[in-house]
């Protein structure tokens, strides 16, 4: 039983770390990359871009940590589903890592942009726009898809196993559906002014989930069959 209590604390910490680093890193980067003269902004804020990118990489580690930590707990409730959850989070992490490469690649590009003449500057701006477009597609479409698929599996396994109170699983499932609906609407060009309302439930759920795991752990009755002899 003790090893599962430790697992709950570690996984809960990873949930909180992932939430803080993904939000802080993403908001910080977008405040720089969203400016009209983004190459000039990146050149002037090199340290901030590096720090924000590092935060996003920490998020990648936390995402993997959640999957690895939950696998032995989920395994007895469906090994195939547990492996599927790990696989989806690995793919999500890979996409996240590629998305982090874009702002890092903008750093040397921005230095060349400052030193370039007017003719070269336009080609560098085009290259920068391509990198931003790649990041937007990854972060705006692929990451939500793989995150959403993994989260649906995660909360389904939680609901099935009763490892946590079922209201957390139901809350999570509804929140994931809202997040996927928001991202799909955005992908098809249907912009929603209050779109963050669709993303807020999953943010609050994962914060609550992380705190619950650290404070209370898994339901001991659902772990009895998993205890070592």
Buried (B, 14 or more C-beta within 10 A) or exposed (E): EEEBBEBBBBBBBBBBBBBBBBEBBBEBBBEBBEBEEBBEBBBBBBEBBEBBBBBBBBBBBBBBBBBBBBBEBBBEBBEEBBEBBBBBBBBBBBBBEBBBBBBBBBBEBBBBBEEBEEEEBEEBBEBBEEBBEBBEBBBEBBBBBBBBBBBBBBBBBBBBBBBBEBEBBEBBBBBBBBBBEBBBBBEEEEEEEEBEEBBBBBBEBBBBBBEBBBEEBBBEEBBEEBEEE
